[in-house]
């Protein structure tokens, strides 16, 4: 696994051992960040179910102002912290070592994010509806106006077109994976 572009381009990243964590492939990350190219510079980025941190680190590499990682599984947290340390990153990020639901329920709306990425374990299907439901409902204030929420999921897994204030505006399929792009506030327009 490597960083695709930006200040850390071509640097390698470690991934947690085993099958419990499935890192976003280099190819899918490249596709994701090609779509987000005009939005990433100076953005506040929230990486949910962060695993190795590859997506959030790619965001930092490409100029995101800050990234908050949410990961509660200890082996993944060790890898995430190790990846940040190997890159010499000491500022511009924060790690929340608790559940995604807990973070979303306790964060203050003043902490609005321009971009939110979520990639729960594919087998944890209920996490998609729960997290997107929170981000489009009671935690909607955490996503900036015109902010975007992106969910990585199996292409055969059908996510809803709307979750409260979130409306899907794009679906990209690549191999067995898909990216659903949701725009904040679009559902009320």
N, C-alpha and C positions, 0 to 999 in steps of 0.2 A: 504494500500500500504506500502511495506517495502523495505529496501535495502537488496539485496540478499546475497552479499558477500563483503569481504574486511574489511577495518578498521571501517566502520559504519554498519557492518552486523547486521541484525534484527532490526535496528532502523526504526521507522515508519515515513512516510511522509504524509503530508496533500495533498489533491487534491482540485482544484477549484470546487465550487458548480455548479450544473447545467450540461447541456449536451453540452455546447459550447466547452469544453475542454475534450478530451478523453485520459486519461493517459494510457501509455503503460502498459499492465498487467504484474504482477510479473513473470508469466510463460514465456511470450514472451521476457521480459528483460533478464531472465535467459538464454533462448535460444540464444539471441543476444550476450550476453557476453561470453557464452561458445564458440561460433564461433570466437569471437575477443580475446580470452584468451591470445594468444601469441603476440598480437599487443598492448595491453592496457597499460602495464607498461611503464611509461615515455612518453606516447603519448600526443600530442596536439589534443584536442577533441573539435569539434564544434557541439553544440546541437541547431539545427534550429527548430523553432516552439516549444520551450522548455516546455511550459505549467508549470507544477509543478516542473520541473527540475529533475524528477526521473531518466531519462537516464543519463544526465550529472553528477548528484550526484553519481550514481552508478559507472560511470567512475572514478570519483575522489576517491571513496571508494576503487576501485580496483587498484589504483596507477597511474592514468593519471597525467601527469605533470601539465597540465592546461586545463581548460574547459572554453569555451566562450558560454554563453547562449544567444539566440536571441528569444525574446518574446515581443510583443507589446500590448497585451490585459491586461488592468490594473488589473482585478481580478486575473488573472494567475500570473502576476508579483508580486502581494502581497503574494501569496502562495509560489512562488519560493523564494522570499527573506526571508519569514518566515521559510521555510524548511532549507535554508542555515544557518540562525541564530540559529535555534534549534539545529543544529549539531555543532555549534561553528565554522563554516567555515568562515574565514575572508580573506584568501589568496588562490591563485591558481585558481581563476575564475574571470570572468568579465561578466557583464550583459549588453546587448545592448537592450534598450527599444524602438526599431524601427522595421520597416518591414524587413523581410528577404532579399528582393530584394535590399533595401537600403544598408544594411550591406554588402552584397556581391559585390555591385557595388563600394563601397567606401573603402573597406579593401585593404591594400597593399599586393601584392604577397609575400613579405618577411614574412608574417604571415601564412606560410603554415601549414595546419592541416594534421595529420596522419589519422584521422578518422572524418568523418562528418556524423551526423545522422539527418534525417529529417522526421518529422511526422506531416505534415499539417493536418488540419481538413479534414476528409474523403470526405466531401461534397465540398471542395475547390479543385476539380480535376485539375483545371488549374494551381494550385500552384506546382504540381509535375513536369509538363513539364517546367514551367518557372524556377523553382529552379534548377532542374537537367540540364536544358539547359544552365543556367549561369555557374554552376559548371563544365560543360564539355566544355564550350565555353569561353566567355570573362573573366570569373572569375576562369578559370582552374588553374591559378597559386596559388590559395588558397589551393589547394589539393596537398599534397606532392607527389613526384614521388613514385609510388607504393602505394599511399594512397588509402583509401577505403571510399566510400560514400554508406551509407545504407539508404534506404527509407522504412518506414513502410507504408503499404497501405492495402486496402481491397483486399482479395484474388481474387475477381471478377474484380478488377480494373487492367487492363493490362498496364503496363508501357513498354516503348520502351526498346529494348536490348542495344541500344546505344544512348548516348547524347553527341555528339562531342567527346571529349577525354575520356569519361567514357564508359566502356563496362560492361554489366551485366555478372557476373561470377557465380552467384548463386541465386536461388530463394527458400526460405523456406516458407512453408505454415503451419500455426498453427491455428486451428479453423477458424474463419472468417478473420483473419489477415494474412498478408504475409510480408516478409522482402526481398527486392531486394538488392543484394550486387553488387556494381559497383567498378571496379578497375580503378584508374586514369592512363592515358597513354596507356591503353591496346588497345584502338581503333586504335592507330597509329602504333601498333606493327605488 
